Amino acid sequence: MADETGEFRIFVAPDFFELNRRVIQQAKFIGVEGPLQKEGPIIHVMARSLYELSIESPAGHLKVESHDFH
């Protein structure tokens, strides 16, 4: 994945994936927490917890706006 600040990668262990399959496969936005490691310009995150972020979720309360990058 990448954003305006650079590239990042999220690593998910197979057993953690199985426990969180629904969120990983169905959520539009996911919050990820875990240790960070920087290797050159790339940031790696080892997922230790994750949660769905949505307009309706208590953790999210996201305000979604359109961005015009042109």
C-alpha positions as CSV (number, residue, x, y, z in Angstrom):
1,M,0.0,0.0,0.0
2,A,1.1,3.6,-0.4
3,D,-0.1,7.0,0.5
4,E,1.4,10.5,0.1
5,T,4.0,9.8,2.7
6,G,5.4,6.6,1.2
7,E,4.9,2.9,1.0
8,F,3.9,0.6,3.8
9,R,3.3,-3.1,4.1
10,I,1.1,-5.0,6.6
11,F,2.0,-8.5,7.5
12,V,-0.6,-10.9,8.8
13,A,0.3,-14.3,10.2
14,P,-1.8,-17.2,8.9
15,D,-3.5,-18.0,12.2
16,F,-4.2,-14.3,12.8
17,F,-5.8,-14.1,9.3
18,E,-8.1,-17.0,10.1
19,L,-9.2,-15.3,13.3
20,N,-9.9,-12.0,11.5
21,R,-11.0,-13.3,8.1
22,R,-14.3,-11.6,7.9
23,V,-12.9,-8.1,8.7
24,I,-10.0,-8.5,6.4
25,Q,-12.1,-9.7,3.5
26,Q,-15.2,-7.6,3.9
27,A,-14.3,-4.3,5.6
28,K,-13.9,-1.2,3.4
29,F,-11.5,0.4,6.0
30,I,-9.4,-1.4,8.5
31,G,-7.5,-0.1,11.5
32,V,-4.3,-2.0,12.2
33,E,-2.1,-1.9,15.3
34,G,1.3,-3.6,15.7
35,P,5.0,-3.0,15.8
36,L,6.6,-0.9,13.1
37,Q,9.8,-1.6,11.3
38,K,11.4,0.7,8.8
39,E,13.5,-0.8,6.0
40,G,14.7,2.0,3.8
41,P,11.8,4.0,2.6
42,I,9.3,1.2,3.3
43,I,7.4,0.8,6.6
44,H,6.4,-2.7,7.7
45,V,3.6,-3.3,10.2
46,M,3.2,-6.7,11.9
47,A,-0.6,-6.8,12.6
48,R,-1.3,-7.7,16.2
49,S,-4.8,-6.3,16.3
50,L,-7.2,-5.0,13.7
51,Y,-10.7,-3.6,13.6
52,E,-13.2,-2.4,11.1
53,L,-13.5,1.3,10.6
54,S,-16.7,2.4,9.1
55,I,-19.1,5.3,9.2
56,E,-21.3,3.4,11.6
57,S,-18.6,1.8,13.8
58,P,-18.0,3.3,17.3
59,A,-14.2,3.1,16.6
60,G,-14.5,4.9,13.3
61,H,-16.9,7.7,13.1
62,L,-15.2,8.4,9.7
63,K,-16.1,11.4,7.7
64,V,-15.6,10.4,4.1
65,E,-14.8,13.2,1.6
66,S,-13.9,13.1,-2.0
67,H,-10.4,14.2,-2.9
68,D,-9.4,15.6,-6.3
69,F,-5.7,15.0,-6.8
70,H,-5.5,16.6,-10.2
